[in-house]
Amino acid sequence: MRDFSWKYFSITGDVDAYLLYKEISDPTSDDDSEEETNQEDLLQ
């Protein structure tokens, strides 16, 4: 899926395809911050 989204972006220049590629390439960017928030809520 990552290769497809990059190929589609490189052919069309579609921003949504690029954002999908970035999300697939770095899956920890949003997940870690959400987990940290949940852990902080548990400590309070």
Backbone as XML, in Angstrom:
<?xml version="1.0"?>
<chain id="A" units="angstrom">
  <residue number="1" name="MET">
    <atom name="N" x="0.831" y="-1.192" z="0.000"/>
    <atom name="CA" x="0.000" y="0.000" z="0.000"/>
    <atom name="C" x="0.875" y="1.255" z="0.000"/>
  </residue>
  <residue number="2" name="ARG">
    <atom name="N" x="1.989" y="1.196" z="0.726"/>
    <atom name="CA" x="2.886" y="2.346" z="0.775"/>
    <atom name="C" x="3.438" y="2.663" z="-0.608"/>
  </residue>
  <residue number="3" name="ASP">
    <atom name="N" x="3.876" y="1.632" z="-1.329"/>
    <atom name="CA" x="4.421" y="1.849" z="-2.673"/>
    <atom name="C" x="3.360" y="2.395" z="-3.627"/>
  </residue>
  <residue number="4" name="PHE">
    <atom name="N" x="2.150" y="1.870" z="-3.489"/>
    <atom name="CA" x="1.066" y="2.350" z="-4.353"/>
    <atom name="C" x="0.782" y="3.826" z="-4.106"/>
  </residue>
  <residue number="5" name="SER">
    <atom name="N" x="0.695" y="4.208" z="-2.830"/>
    <atom name="CA" x="0.372" y="5.606" z="-2.537"/>
    <atom name="C" x="1.476" y="6.544" z="-3.032"/>
  </residue>
  <residue number="6" name="TRP">
    <atom name="N" x="2.741" y="6.108" z="-2.933"/>
    <atom name="CA" x="3.828" y="6.954" z="-3.434"/>
    <atom name="C" x="3.787" y="7.044" z="-4.953"/>
  </residue>
  <residue number="7" name="LYS">
    <atom name="N" x="3.548" y="5.916" z="-5.605"/>
    <atom name="CA" x="3.486" y="5.892" z="-7.065"/>
    <atom name="C" x="2.338" y="6.780" z="-7.554"/>
  </residue>
  <residue number="8" name="TYR">
    <atom name="N" x="1.191" y="6.666" z="-6.899"/>
    <atom name="CA" x="0.032" y="7.482" z="-7.264"/>
    <atom name="C" x="0.338" y="8.968" z="-7.063"/>
  </residue>
  <residue number="9" name="PHE">
    <atom name="N" x="0.986" y="9.295" z="-5.944"/>
    <atom name="CA" x="1.354" y="10.683" z="-5.690"/>
    <atom name="C" x="2.336" y="11.197" z="-6.736"/>
  </residue>
  <residue number="10" name="SER">
    <atom name="N" x="3.340" y="10.392" z="-7.077"/>
    <atom name="CA" x="4.348" y="10.855" z="-8.025"/>
    <atom name="C" x="3.772" y="11.066" z="-9.424"/>
  </residue>
  <residue number="11" name="ILE">
    <atom name="N" x="2.741" y="10.311" z="-9.766"/>
    <atom name="CA" x="2.117" y="10.468" z="-11.075"/>
    <atom name="C" x="1.132" y="11.638" z="-11.087"/>
  </residue>
  <residue number="12" name="THR">
    <atom name="N" x="0.308" y="11.739" z="-10.040"/>
    <atom name="CA" x="-0.779" y="12.719" z="-10.044"/>
    <atom name="C" x="-0.480" y="13.991" z="-9.263"/>
  </residue>
  <residue number="13" name="GLY">
    <atom name="N" x="0.394" y="13.907" z="-8.269"/>
    <atom name="CA" x="0.643" y="15.056" z="-7.407"/>
    <atom name="C" x="-0.451" y="15.259" z="-6.375"/>
  </residue>
  <residue number="14" name="ASP">
    <atom name="N" x="-1.270" y="14.235" z="-6.153"/>
    <atom name="CA" x="-2.387" y="14.317" z="-5.218"/>
    <atom name="C" x="-1.873" y="14.395" z="-3.782"/>
  </residue>
  <residue number="15" name="VAL">
    <atom name="N" x="-2.246" y="15.449" z="-3.077"/>
    <atom name="CA" x="-1.781" y="15.680" z="-1.714"/>
    <atom name="C" x="-2.296" y="14.593" z="-0.772"/>
  </residue>
  <residue number="16" name="ASP">
    <atom name="N" x="-3.518" y="14.153" z="-0.954"/>
    <atom name="CA" x="-4.071" y="13.095" z="-0.096"/>
    <atom name="C" x="-3.266" y="11.803" z="-0.202"/>
  </residue>
  <residue number="17" name="ALA">
    <atom name="N" x="-2.790" y="11.486" z="-1.386"/>
    <atom name="CA" x="-1.960" y="10.297" z="-1.561"/>
    <atom name="C" x="-0.639" y="10.457" z="-0.812"/>
  </residue>
  <residue number="18" name="TYR">
    <atom name="N" x="-0.081" y="11.659" z="-0.826"/>
    <atom name="CA" x="1.158" y="11.915" z="-0.093"/>
    <atom name="C" x="0.941" y="11.789" z="1.412"/>
  </residue>
  <residue number="19" name="LEU">
    <atom name="N" x="-0.167" y="12.343" z="1.899"/>
    <atom name="CA" x="-0.457" y="12.251" z="3.328"/>
    <atom name="C" x="-0.672" y="10.794" z="3.746"/>
  </residue>
  <residue number="20" name="LEU">
    <atom name="N" x="-1.314" y="10.013" z="2.891"/>
    <atom name="CA" x="-1.479" y="8.590" z="3.174"/>
    <atom name="C" x="-0.115" y="7.905" z="3.220"/>
  </residue>
  <residue number="21" name="TYR">
    <atom name="N" x="0.756" y="8.242" z="2.278"/>
    <atom name="CA" x="2.103" y="7.676" z="2.263"/>
    <atom name="C" x="2.854" y="8.013" z="3.548"/>
  </residue>
  <residue number="22" name="LYS">
    <atom name="N" x="2.778" y="9.273" z="3.979"/>
    <atom name="CA" x="3.464" y="9.680" z="5.206"/>
    <atom name="C" x="2.890" y="8.957" z="6.424"/>
  </residue>
  <residue number="23" name="GLU">
    <atom name="N" x="1.590" y="8.780" z="6.474"/>
    <atom name="CA" x="0.953" y="8.093" z="7.597"/>
    <atom name="C" x="1.375" y="6.632" z="7.651"/>
  </residue>
  <residue number="24" name="ILE">
    <atom name="N" x="1.466" y="5.994" z="6.504"/>
    <atom name="CA" x="1.873" y="4.595" z="6.462"/>
    <atom name="C" x="3.362" y="4.464" z="6.765"/>
  </residue>
  <residue number="25" name="SER">
    <atom name="N" x="4.170" y="5.401" z="6.295"/>
    <atom name="CA" x="5.611" y="5.336" z="6.487"/>
    <atom name="C" x="6.026" y="5.542" z="7.934"/>
  </residue>
  <residue number="26" name="ASP">
    <atom name="N" x="5.279" y="6.353" z="8.674"/>
    <atom name="CA" x="5.629" y="6.662" z="10.057"/>
    <atom name="C" x="4.416" y="6.441" z="10.956"/>
  </residue>
  <residue number="27" name="PRO">
    <atom name="N" x="4.060" y="5.194" z="11.202"/>
    <atom name="CA" x="2.849" y="4.907" z="11.964"/>
    <atom name="C" x="2.956" y="5.287" z="13.442"/>
  </residue>
  <residue number="28" name="THR">
    <atom name="N" x="4.159" y="5.544" z="13.944"/>
    <atom name="CA" x="4.320" y="5.848" z="15.365"/>
    <atom name="C" x="4.117" y="7.318" z="15.683"/>
  </residue>
  <residue number="29" name="SER">
    <atom name="N" x="4.026" y="8.171" z="14.676"/>
    <atom name="CA" x="3.950" y="9.604" z="14.946"/>
    <atom name="C" x="2.718" y="9.987" z="15.756"/>
  </residue>
  <residue number="30" name="ASP">
    <atom name="N" x="1.552" y="9.489" z="15.433"/>
    <atom name="CA" x="0.339" y="9.829" z="16.166"/>
    <atom name="C" x="0.054" y="8.853" z="17.294"/>
  </residue>
  <residue number="31" name="ASP">
    <atom name="N" x="0.426" y="7.601" z="17.122"/>
    <atom name="CA" x="0.112" y="6.587" z="18.115"/>
    <atom name="C" x="0.817" y="6.836" z="19.443"/>
  </residue>
  <residue number="32" name="ASP">
    <atom name="N" x="2.073" y="7.239" z="19.412"/>
    <atom name="CA" x="2.825" y="7.448" z="20.645"/>
    <atom name="C" x="2.240" y="8.584" z="21.473"/>
  </residue>
  <residue number="33" name="SER">
    <atom name="N" x="1.885" y="9.667" z="20.828"/>
    <atom name="CA" x="1.358" y="10.804" z="21.576"/>
    <atom name="C" x="0.012" y="10.462" z="22.207"/>
  </residue>
  <residue number="34" name="GLU">
    <atom name="N" x="-0.789" y="9.650" z="21.536"/>
    <atom name="CA" x="-2.074" y="9.248" z="22.100"/>
    <atom name="C" x="-1.882" y="8.329" z="23.297"/>
  </residue>
  <residue number="35" name="GLU">
    <atom name="N" x="-0.922" y="7.417" z="23.213"/>
    <atom name="CA" x="-0.639" y="6.511" z="24.321"/>
    <atom name="C" x="-0.137" y="7.282" z="25.535"/>
  </residue>
  <residue number="36" name="GLU">
    <atom name="N" x="0.720" y="8.276" z="25.316"/>
    <atom name="CA" x="1.235" y="9.087" z="26.416"/>
    <atom name="C" x="0.101" y="9.828" z="27.113"/>
  </residue>
  <residue number="37" name="THR">
    <atom name="N" x="-0.828" y="10.352" z="26.331"/>
    <atom name="CA" x="-1.965" y="11.061" z="26.906"/>
    <atom name="C" x="-2.805" y="10.116" z="27.754"/>
  </residue>
  <residue number="38" name="ASN">
    <atom name="N" x="-3.045" y="8.910" z="27.261"/>
    <atom name="CA" x="-3.836" y="7.934" z="28.007"/>
    <atom name="C" x="-3.143" y="7.550" z="29.309"/>
  </residue>
  <residue number="39" name="GLN">
    <atom name="N" x="-1.831" y="7.403" z="29.296"/>
    <atom name="CA" x="-1.090" y="7.053" z="30.501"/>
    <atom name="C" x="-1.140" y="8.199" z="31.516"/>
  </residue>
  <residue number="40" name="GLU">
    <atom name="N" x="-1.067" y="9.431" z="31.038"/>
    <atom name="CA" x="-1.140" y="10.580" z="31.939"/>
    <atom name="C" x="-2.523" y="10.658" z="32.587"/>
  </residue>
  <residue number="41" name="ASP">
    <atom name="N" x="-3.556" y="10.348" z="31.832"/>
    <atom name="CA" x="-4.915" y="10.355" z="32.384"/>
    <atom name="C" x="-5.067" y="9.305" z="33.466"/>
  </residue>
  <residue number="42" name="LEU">
    <atom name="N" x="-4.433" y="8.164" z="33.312"/>
    <atom name="CA" x="-4.521" y="7.099" z="34.296"/>
    <atom name="C" x="-3.823" y="7.472" z="35.607"/>
  </residue>
  <residue number="43" name="LEU">
    <atom name="N" x="-2.755" y="8.269" z="35.515"/>
    <atom name="CA" x="-1.993" y="8.650" z="36.700"/>
    <atom name="C" x="-2.714" y="9.703" z="37.542"/>
  </residue>
  <residue number="44" name="GLN">
    <atom name="N" x="-3.614" y="10.432" z="36.961"/>
    <atom name="CA" x="-4.291" y="11.519" z="37.689"/>
    <atom name="C" x="-5.423" y="11.030" z="38.522"/>
  </residue>
</chain>
